[in-house]
Amino acid sequence: MATLSSRFDRIDTQITAWMARYSIVLLRVGLGVVFLWFGALKFFPGLSPAQDVAPRGRASSASCVRR
């Protein structure tokens, strides 16, 4: 059992070191892909899932503002 435990500890240490090194880069790339994807959907009417939500969001937020 000690060898299995030490093996898991070694693997855990390697994964933790890899994530510490590359996590910020992966987060930046992932966020960039999301922004590019939603930006590209603007050029194709009817494909954006937020197309119907955006006008309703503006209307509902405008009704909350007092004049």
Contacts in CASP RR format, 6 or more apart in sequence:
PFRMAT RR
TARGET T0000
AUTHOR 0000-0000-0000
METHOD contacts of the structure
MODEL  1
MATLSSRFDRIDTQITAWMARYSIVLLRVGLGVVFLWFGALKFFPGLSPA
QDVAPRGRASSASCVRR
38 48 0 8 1.000
38 50 0 8 1.000
41 47 0 8 1.000
41 48 0 8 1.000
42 48 0 8 1.000
45 51 0 8 1.000
END
